[in-house]
Amino acid sequence: MEDKFKLKSKVYFNMEFTQFLEQVSGSRAFIVSDSIMEELGYLQKAVDSLNNAGINSVTFTGVRPDPDINVVAEGMKLYKESNADVLIAIGGGSTIDTAKGIIYFSWHLENTTNDKMKKPLFIAIPSTSGTGSEVTDFTVITSQGEKVCIVDDFIAPDIAILDSTCIQHVPQHVVVDTGIDALVHAIEAYVSANATDFTDALCEKAVKLIFENIKTIYNDIKDSNARDRIQNASCMAGIAFTNTGLGINHSLAHAMGGTFHISHGRSNALLLNAVIEYNSNLERSINEYAANKYAKLAKILQLPARTNREGTVNFIQALSELKKYLGVEESIRALGIDQDEFESSLEHMAEAALGDRCTPTNPRQPSKEELIHIYQKCY
């Protein structure tokens, strides 16, 4: 397969989203958001800006964390009734994922009824800096208690607006979870089997920006410069992984998060070190491809990396120190998850992770037993 690099979404930054919405062309807008964005007044700002552009709006605020198929179905019903030609998602990753689910399943439903759906102008305005969902063709929807990863070019937003004023009310634990999620996106895209020079450049910059700025916004979310840098890093990582795919860190996190209702970013954080150790195969003969990439990231962070092994070990140590500073638990057990319940879920979680859409692009292809071992190591 020939290499390619795609960026479907136009990205606007260093501006308030209201400025852009006042210039949008369309007849009717469908806005997907959540109760928090409504309470903070951002939803009303969007409605008012669209009114100024002569566009009436229908709003859907039924988004919940880790959106399931029922939430998507509720949104689809309202969207179908709205006859909107503009769809706007304003909120965190769950909001943008819900909007993508509405578009994806509406498209499939209309295709089965021989009606050709014309995709609305899709605008994503993120209120967290982590998922990168504003520029990706990925969405994660929960069905029957399991997180299902959907990948399709059709659901990539047409326009992404990075307005860091939207993340100025984010609490510390969300800063941590979303920031680590963005960091894992960049790391996994960097070592992906489909990585290219183009994606590597984005990943390297994203990792550097996150390490340089996440402590600042953890301590002071009002620091607008740090907010901008983290938001840009999250978006860059999103652009990278929509081209490369991800890896087993996300596969394992999807399965564990869905089973034990752990936030996605926290799940990623708890698994990260063990996944890097597995990918680089430090315990046996080194996987030179993965270890070389991790060592390059260590060099970017100005850590000793005279060999791939030394660089990888120091990169893992830097991640441990960062997570400790940000208050991330040292183990899954520390979350209060019962050991017997965890052990009894291992087979099912490992099977789900093995079949996850993120697994094929991991730099080392795992067995179910190896995935179980990673879970056990992290517990």
BALUMDO-610781 format. One record per residue (C-alpha): x, y, z; residue in one letter. Coordinates in Angstrom, 1 decimal. Example, Ala and Ser with C-alpha at 12.3 -4.5 7.8 and 13.67 -1.06 7.14 Angstrom:
BEGIN
+--------+--------+--------+---------+
:      u :      v :      w : residuo :
+--------+--------+--------+---------+
:   12.3 :   -4.5 :    7.8 :       A :
:   13.7 :   -1.1 :    7.1 :       S :
+--------+--------+--------+---------+
//
This chain:
BEGIN
+--------+--------+--------+---------+
:      u :      v :      w : residuo :
+--------+--------+--------+---------+
:    0.0 :    0.0 :    0.0 :       M :
:    1.4 :    3.4 :   -0.9 :       E :
:    2.1 :    5.9 :    1.8 :       D :
:   -0.1 :    9.0 :    2.1 :       K :
:   -0.8 :   11.8 :    4.4 :       F :
:   -4.3 :   13.3 :    4.8 :       K :
:   -5.8 :   16.3 :    6.6 :       L :
:   -9.4 :   16.6 :    5.8 :       K :
:  -10.2 :   19.2 :    8.5 :       S :
:   -9.5 :   22.9 :    8.1 :       K :
:   -8.0 :   24.0 :   11.4 :       V :
:   -8.6 :   27.5 :   12.8 :       Y :
:   -6.8 :   28.7 :   15.9 :       F :
:   -6.0 :   31.9 :   17.8 :       N :
:   -9.6 :   33.0 :   17.5 :       M :
:  -12.9 :   32.8 :   19.4 :       E :
:  -15.3 :   30.3 :   17.9 :       F :
:  -18.1 :   33.0 :   17.9 :       T :
:  -16.1 :   35.0 :   15.3 :       Q :
:  -16.2 :   32.0 :   12.9 :       F :
:  -19.8 :   31.0 :   13.5 :       L :
:  -21.0 :   34.5 :   12.6 :       E :
:  -19.6 :   33.9 :    9.1 :       Q :
:  -21.0 :   30.4 :    8.5 :       V :
:  -23.3 :   29.8 :    5.5 :       S :
:  -26.3 :   27.5 :    5.9 :       G :
:  -30.0 :   27.5 :    6.5 :       S :
:  -30.3 :   25.5 :    9.8 :       R :
:  -27.8 :   24.2 :   12.4 :       A :
:  -28.0 :   21.2 :   14.6 :       F :
:  -25.8 :   21.7 :   17.7 :       I :
:  -24.5 :   18.8 :   19.8 :       V :
:  -23.3 :   19.7 :   23.2 :       S :
:  -23.7 :   18.8 :   26.9 :       D :
:  -25.1 :   20.2 :   30.1 :       S :
:  -21.8 :   21.6 :   31.3 :       I :
:  -21.3 :   23.7 :   28.1 :       M :
:  -24.9 :   24.8 :   28.4 :       E :
:  -24.4 :   25.9 :   32.1 :       E :
:  -21.1 :   27.7 :   31.2 :       L :
:  -22.9 :   29.7 :   28.5 :       G :
:  -20.9 :   28.4 :   25.5 :       Y :
:  -23.9 :   26.8 :   23.9 :       L :
:  -25.9 :   30.0 :   24.0 :       Q :
:  -22.9 :   31.9 :   22.6 :       K :
:  -23.0 :   29.4 :   19.6 :       A :
:  -26.8 :   29.9 :   19.2 :       V :
:  -26.4 :   33.7 :   19.3 :       D :
:  -23.5 :   33.7 :   16.8 :       S :
:  -25.5 :   31.6 :   14.4 :       L :
:  -28.5 :   33.8 :   14.7 :       N :
:  -26.3 :   36.7 :   13.7 :       N :
:  -25.4 :   34.7 :   10.6 :       A :
:  -29.1 :   34.2 :    9.9 :       G :
:  -29.1 :   30.6 :   10.9 :       I :
:  -31.7 :   29.0 :   13.2 :       N :
:  -30.5 :   26.3 :   15.6 :       S :
:  -31.8 :   23.1 :   17.1 :       V :
:  -29.8 :   21.9 :   20.1 :       T :
:  -29.1 :   18.4 :   21.6 :       F :
:  -27.6 :   18.4 :   25.1 :       T :
:  -28.1 :   14.7 :   25.9 :       G :
:  -24.4 :   13.8 :   25.6 :       V :
:  -23.0 :   11.7 :   28.4 :       R :
:  -19.4 :   10.5 :   29.1 :       P :
:  -18.5 :    7.5 :   27.0 :       D :
:  -21.6 :    7.9 :   24.8 :       P :
:  -23.5 :    4.8 :   24.0 :       D :
:  -25.7 :    3.8 :   21.1 :       I :
:  -28.9 :    5.0 :   22.9 :       N :
:  -27.5 :    8.6 :   23.2 :       V :
:  -26.6 :    8.5 :   19.5 :       V :
:  -30.1 :    7.3 :   18.6 :       A :
:  -31.7 :   10.1 :   20.6 :       E :
:  -29.5 :   12.6 :   18.7 :       G :
:  -30.2 :   11.0 :   15.4 :       M :
:  -33.9 :   11.4 :   15.9 :       K :
:  -33.6 :   15.2 :   16.6 :       L :
:  -31.0 :   15.6 :   13.8 :       Y :
:  -33.3 :   14.0 :   11.2 :       K :
:  -36.2 :   16.2 :   12.3 :       E :
:  -34.1 :   19.3 :   12.2 :       S :
:  -33.3 :   19.1 :    8.4 :       N :
:  -30.0 :   20.8 :    9.3 :       A :
:  -27.3 :   21.5 :    6.7 :       D :
:  -24.7 :   22.5 :    9.4 :       V :
:  -23.8 :   20.2 :   12.4 :       L :
:  -21.8 :   21.7 :   15.2 :       I :
:  -20.2 :   19.8 :   18.1 :       A :
:  -19.1 :   22.0 :   21.0 :       I :
:  -17.7 :   20.1 :   24.0 :       G :
:  -15.2 :   17.4 :   24.9 :       G :
:  -14.4 :   14.1 :   23.2 :       G :
:  -17.7 :   12.5 :   24.2 :       S :
:  -19.6 :   15.3 :   22.5 :       T :
:  -17.6 :   15.2 :   19.3 :       I :
:  -17.8 :   11.4 :   19.3 :       D :
:  -21.6 :   11.6 :   19.7 :       T :
:  -21.8 :   14.0 :   16.8 :       A :
:  -19.7 :   11.6 :   14.7 :       K :
:  -21.9 :    8.7 :   15.7 :       G :
:  -25.0 :   10.7 :   14.6 :       I :
:  -23.5 :   11.4 :   11.2 :       I :
:  -22.2 :    7.9 :   10.8 :       Y :
:  -25.3 :    6.0 :   11.7 :       F :
:  -27.6 :    8.5 :    9.9 :       S :
:  -25.6 :    7.9 :    6.8 :       W :
:  -25.8 :    4.1 :    7.1 :       H :
:  -29.5 :    4.2 :    7.8 :       L :
:  -30.2 :    6.4 :    4.8 :       E :
:  -28.1 :    4.2 :    2.6 :       N :
:  -30.1 :    1.1 :    3.5 :       T :
:  -33.3 :    3.0 :    2.6 :       T :
:  -31.8 :    4.1 :   -0.8 :       N :
:  -31.9 :    7.8 :    0.3 :       D :
:  -28.5 :    9.4 :   -0.3 :       K :
:  -27.5 :   11.5 :    2.7 :       M :
:  -25.8 :   14.8 :    2.0 :       K :
:  -23.3 :   15.3 :    4.7 :       K :
:  -23.8 :   18.5 :    6.7 :       P :
:  -21.0 :   21.0 :    7.1 :       L :
:  -19.4 :   19.5 :   10.3 :       F :
:  -17.8 :   21.9 :   12.7 :       I :
:  -16.0 :   20.7 :   15.8 :       A :
:  -15.1 :   23.0 :   18.7 :       I :
:  -13.3 :   21.1 :   21.5 :       P :
:  -13.6 :   22.1 :   25.1 :       S :
:  -10.9 :   19.7 :   26.3 :       T :
:   -7.4 :   19.2 :   25.0 :       S :
:   -6.9 :   15.5 :   24.7 :       G :
:   -8.9 :   13.5 :   22.2 :       T :
:   -7.9 :   15.3 :   19.0 :       G :
:  -11.3 :   14.2 :   17.9 :       S :
:  -11.8 :   17.6 :   16.1 :       E :
:   -9.5 :   16.4 :   13.3 :       V :
:   -9.8 :   12.6 :   13.3 :       T :
:  -11.9 :   10.0 :   11.4 :       D :
:  -12.2 :    8.0 :   14.7 :       F :
:  -15.1 :    7.7 :   17.1 :       T :
:  -15.7 :    5.4 :   20.1 :       V :
:  -19.3 :    4.5 :   20.9 :       I :
:  -20.3 :    2.1 :   23.7 :       T :
:  -22.6 :   -0.8 :   22.7 :       S :
:  -23.8 :   -3.4 :   25.1 :       Q :
:  -21.2 :   -2.3 :   27.6 :       G :
:  -18.3 :   -2.5 :   25.2 :       E :
:  -16.4 :    0.4 :   23.5 :       K :
:  -16.5 :    0.1 :   19.8 :       V :
:  -14.0 :    2.0 :   17.7 :       C :
:  -15.4 :    3.2 :   14.4 :       I :
:  -13.0 :    4.6 :   11.7 :       V :
:  -14.4 :    6.2 :    8.6 :       D :
:  -13.3 :    9.2 :    6.5 :       D :
:  -17.0 :   10.3 :    6.3 :       F :
:  -17.0 :   11.3 :   10.0 :       I :
:  -14.0 :   13.6 :   10.0 :       A :
:  -15.0 :   17.1 :   10.8 :       P :
:  -14.8 :   19.6 :    7.9 :       D :
:  -13.7 :   22.4 :   10.3 :       I :
:  -12.0 :   22.4 :   13.7 :       A :
:  -11.9 :   25.6 :   15.8 :       I :
:   -9.3 :   25.7 :   18.5 :       L :
:  -10.5 :   28.3 :   21.0 :       D :
:   -8.6 :   27.8 :   24.2 :       S :
:  -11.1 :   30.0 :   26.1 :       T :
:  -13.4 :   26.9 :   25.9 :       C :
:  -11.0 :   24.9 :   28.2 :       I :
:  -10.4 :   27.6 :   30.9 :       Q :
:  -13.0 :   26.0 :   33.3 :       H :
:  -11.6 :   22.4 :   33.0 :       V :
:  -10.9 :   20.9 :   36.5 :       P :
:   -7.5 :   19.4 :   37.3 :       Q :
:   -8.4 :   15.8 :   36.9 :       H :
:   -9.7 :   16.4 :   33.4 :       V :
:   -6.5 :   18.4 :   32.6 :       V :
:   -4.6 :   15.2 :   33.6 :       V :
:   -6.8 :   12.7 :   31.8 :       D :
:   -7.1 :   14.6 :   28.6 :       T :
:   -3.5 :   15.7 :   28.6 :       G :
:   -2.2 :   12.1 :   29.0 :       I :
:   -4.6 :   10.9 :   26.4 :       D :
:   -3.1 :   13.4 :   23.9 :       A :
:    0.4 :   12.3 :   25.0 :       L :
:   -0.4 :    8.7 :   24.4 :       V :
:   -1.9 :    9.6 :   20.9 :       H :
:    1.4 :   11.2 :   20.0 :       A :
:    3.5 :    8.3 :   21.4 :       I :
:    1.5 :    5.6 :   19.8 :       E :
:    1.3 :    7.3 :   16.4 :       A :
:    5.1 :    7.8 :   16.6 :       Y :
:    5.8 :    4.1 :   16.9 :       V :
:    2.9 :    3.0 :   14.7 :       S :
:    3.7 :    0.5 :   11.9 :       A :
:    2.2 :    3.1 :    9.6 :       N :
:    4.3 :    6.1 :   10.8 :       A :
:    5.8 :    8.4 :    8.2 :       T :
:    8.1 :   11.4 :    8.2 :       D :
:    5.0 :   13.7 :    8.1 :       F :
:    3.4 :   12.1 :   11.2 :       T :
:    6.7 :   11.8 :   13.0 :       D :
:    7.2 :   15.6 :   12.8 :       A :
:    3.7 :   16.2 :   14.4 :       L :
:    4.3 :   13.6 :   17.1 :       C :
:    7.7 :   14.9 :   18.1 :       E :
:    6.3 :   18.5 :   18.4 :       K :
:    3.2 :   17.3 :   20.3 :       A :
:    5.2 :   15.3 :   22.9 :       V :
:    7.6 :   18.3 :   23.4 :       K :
:    4.7 :   20.8 :   23.8 :       L :
:    2.9 :   18.5 :   26.3 :       I :
:    5.9 :   17.9 :   28.5 :       F :
:    6.7 :   21.7 :   28.5 :       E :
:    3.1 :   22.9 :   29.3 :       N :
:    1.0 :   20.3 :   31.0 :       I :
:    2.3 :   21.1 :   34.5 :       K :
:    1.6 :   24.8 :   34.0 :       T :
:   -2.1 :   24.3 :   33.1 :       I :
:   -2.4 :   21.7 :   35.8 :       Y :
:   -1.4 :   24.3 :   38.3 :       N :
:   -3.1 :   27.3 :   36.6 :       D :
:   -5.7 :   26.6 :   33.9 :       I :
:   -6.0 :   30.4 :   33.4 :       K :
:   -2.6 :   30.5 :   31.7 :       D :
:   -3.7 :   31.2 :   28.2 :       S :
:   -0.3 :   30.6 :   26.5 :       N :
:    0.0 :   27.1 :   28.1 :       A :
:   -3.7 :   26.3 :   27.1 :       R :
:   -3.0 :   27.2 :   23.5 :       D :
:    0.1 :   25.1 :   23.4 :       R :
:   -1.6 :   22.0 :   24.9 :       I :
:   -4.6 :   22.5 :   22.6 :       Q :
:   -2.3 :   22.7 :   19.6 :       N :
:   -0.4 :   19.6 :   20.7 :       A :
:   -3.6 :   17.6 :   21.1 :       S :
:   -4.7 :   18.6 :   17.6 :       C :
:   -1.3 :   17.7 :   16.1 :       M :
:   -1.4 :   14.3 :   17.8 :       A :
:   -5.0 :   13.8 :   16.4 :       G :
:   -3.8 :   14.6 :   12.9 :       I :
:   -1.0 :   12.2 :   13.3 :       A :
:   -3.0 :    9.2 :   14.5 :       F :
:   -5.8 :    9.6 :   12.1 :       T :
:   -3.1 :    8.9 :    9.5 :       N :
:   -1.1 :    6.2 :   11.3 :       T :
:   -3.6 :    4.5 :   13.6 :       G :
:   -2.8 :    3.8 :   17.3 :       L :
:   -1.7 :    0.8 :   19.2 :       G :
:   -2.5 :   -1.6 :   22.1 :       I :
:   -2.3 :    1.1 :   24.7 :       N :
:   -5.6 :    2.3 :   23.3 :       H :
:   -6.9 :   -1.2 :   22.7 :       S :
:   -6.3 :   -2.2 :   26.3 :       L :
:   -7.7 :    1.1 :   27.6 :       A :
:  -10.9 :    0.8 :   25.5 :       H :
:  -11.6 :   -2.7 :   27.0 :       A :
:  -10.6 :   -1.8 :   30.6 :       M :
:  -12.4 :    1.5 :   30.6 :       G :
:  -15.6 :    0.0 :   29.3 :       G :
:  -15.5 :   -2.9 :   31.8 :       T :
:  -14.6 :   -0.9 :   34.9 :       F :
:  -15.9 :    2.6 :   34.0 :       H :
:  -12.4 :    4.2 :   34.2 :       I :
:  -12.0 :    7.4 :   32.3 :       S :
:  -10.2 :    6.9 :   29.0 :       H :
:   -7.2 :    9.1 :   29.7 :       G :
:   -6.7 :    7.6 :   33.1 :       R :
:   -6.9 :    4.1 :   31.6 :       S :
:   -4.2 :    5.1 :   29.1 :       N :
:   -2.0 :    6.6 :   31.8 :       A :
:   -2.1 :    3.4 :   33.9 :       L :
:   -1.1 :    1.2 :   31.0 :       L :
:    1.4 :    3.4 :   29.3 :       L :
:    4.7 :    2.3 :   30.9 :       N :
:    4.0 :   -1.4 :   30.6 :       A :
:    3.0 :   -1.0 :   26.9 :       V :
:    6.2 :    0.8 :   26.1 :       I :
:    8.2 :   -1.9 :   27.9 :       E :
:    6.3 :   -4.6 :   25.9 :       Y :
:    6.7 :   -2.8 :   22.5 :       N :
:   10.4 :   -2.2 :   23.0 :       S :
:   10.8 :   -5.8 :   24.4 :       N :
:   13.4 :   -4.6 :   26.9 :       L :
:   13.1 :   -7.8 :   29.0 :       E :
:   14.5 :   -9.9 :   26.1 :       R :
:   15.9 :   -9.0 :   22.7 :       S :
:   15.1 :   -5.3 :   22.0 :       I :
:   12.6 :   -4.4 :   19.3 :       N :
:   14.9 :   -2.0 :   17.6 :       E :
:   12.2 :   -0.2 :   15.7 :       Y :
:   10.1 :    0.7 :   18.7 :       A :
:   13.1 :    1.3 :   21.1 :       A :
:   14.8 :    3.5 :   18.5 :       N :
:   11.6 :    5.7 :   18.3 :       K :
:   11.2 :    5.9 :   22.1 :       Y :
:   14.9 :    6.8 :   22.4 :       A :
:   14.4 :    9.6 :   19.8 :       K :
:   11.6 :   11.0 :   22.0 :       L :
:   14.0 :   10.9 :   25.0 :       A :
:   16.6 :   12.9 :   23.0 :       K :
:   13.9 :   15.5 :   22.2 :       I :
:   13.2 :   15.8 :   25.9 :       L :
:   17.0 :   16.2 :   26.4 :       Q :
:   17.3 :   12.9 :   28.3 :       L :
:   20.4 :   10.6 :   28.1 :       P :
:   19.9 :    8.2 :   25.1 :       A :
:   23.4 :    6.9 :   24.0 :       R :
:   21.7 :    3.6 :   23.2 :       T :
:   18.1 :    2.7 :   22.3 :       N :
:   17.8 :    0.8 :   25.6 :       R :
:   19.1 :    3.8 :   27.7 :       E :
:   16.8 :    6.2 :   25.8 :       G :
:   13.8 :    4.0 :   26.2 :       T :
:   14.4 :    3.5 :   30.0 :       V :
:   14.9 :    7.2 :   30.5 :       N :
:   11.8 :    8.0 :   28.5 :       F :
:    9.7 :    5.6 :   30.7 :       I :
:   11.2 :    7.2 :   33.8 :       Q :
:   10.3 :   10.7 :   32.6 :       A :
:    6.7 :    9.5 :   32.0 :       L :
:    6.6 :    8.0 :   35.6 :       S :
:    7.8 :   11.3 :   37.1 :       E :
:    5.3 :   13.3 :   35.0 :       L :
:    2.4 :   11.1 :   36.0 :       K :
:    3.4 :   11.2 :   39.7 :       K :
:    3.5 :   15.0 :   39.6 :       Y :
:    0.0 :   15.0 :   38.0 :       L :
:   -1.4 :   12.7 :   40.7 :       G :
:   -1.9 :    9.6 :   38.5 :       V :
:   -2.3 :    6.5 :   40.6 :       E :
:    0.6 :    4.0 :   40.4 :       E :
:   -1.6 :    1.0 :   39.7 :       S :
:   -5.0 :   -0.1 :   38.7 :       I :
:   -5.5 :   -1.6 :   42.2 :       R :
:   -5.1 :    2.0 :   43.6 :       A :
:   -8.5 :    2.9 :   41.9 :       L :
:  -10.2 :    0.5 :   44.3 :       G :
:  -10.9 :   -2.2 :   41.8 :       I :
:  -11.3 :   -5.7 :   43.4 :       D :
:   -8.6 :   -8.1 :   42.4 :       Q :
:  -10.9 :  -11.1 :   42.0 :       D :
:  -13.2 :   -9.0 :   39.8 :       E :
:  -10.2 :   -7.8 :   37.7 :       F :
:   -8.8 :  -11.3 :   37.3 :       E :
:  -12.1 :  -12.7 :   36.2 :       S :
:  -12.4 :  -10.0 :   33.5 :       S :
:   -8.9 :  -10.5 :   32.0 :       L :
:   -9.8 :  -13.0 :   29.4 :       E :
:  -12.7 :  -11.0 :   28.1 :       H :
:  -10.8 :   -7.7 :   28.1 :       M :
:   -7.8 :   -9.2 :   26.4 :       A :
:  -10.0 :  -10.7 :   23.7 :       E :
:  -11.7 :   -7.4 :   23.1 :       A :
:   -8.3 :   -5.6 :   23.0 :       A :
:   -7.0 :   -8.1 :   20.5 :       L :
:   -9.9 :   -7.4 :   18.2 :       G :
:   -9.8 :   -3.7 :   18.6 :       D :
:   -9.3 :   -1.4 :   15.5 :       R :
:   -6.2 :    0.1 :   17.1 :       C :
:   -4.2 :   -3.2 :   17.5 :       T :
:   -3.1 :   -3.9 :   13.9 :       P :
:   -0.9 :   -0.8 :   13.8 :       T :
:    0.9 :   -1.6 :   17.0 :       N :
:    4.7 :   -2.0 :   16.4 :       P :
:    4.6 :   -5.5 :   17.9 :       R :
:    1.7 :   -7.8 :   17.4 :       Q :
:    0.6 :   -9.3 :   20.7 :       P :
:   -1.0 :  -12.6 :   21.7 :       S :
:   -4.0 :  -12.7 :   24.0 :       K :
:   -1.7 :  -14.1 :   26.7 :       E :
:    0.7 :  -11.1 :   26.3 :       E :
:   -2.1 :   -8.7 :   26.7 :       L :
:   -3.3 :  -10.4 :   29.9 :       I :
:    0.3 :  -10.2 :   31.2 :       H :
:    0.3 :   -6.4 :   30.5 :       I :
:   -3.0 :   -6.0 :   32.5 :       Y :
:   -1.6 :   -8.1 :   35.3 :       Q :
:    1.6 :   -6.0 :   35.4 :       K :
:   -0.4 :   -2.8 :   35.7 :       C :
:   -2.7 :   -4.1 :   38.4 :       Y :
+--------+--------+--------+---------+
//
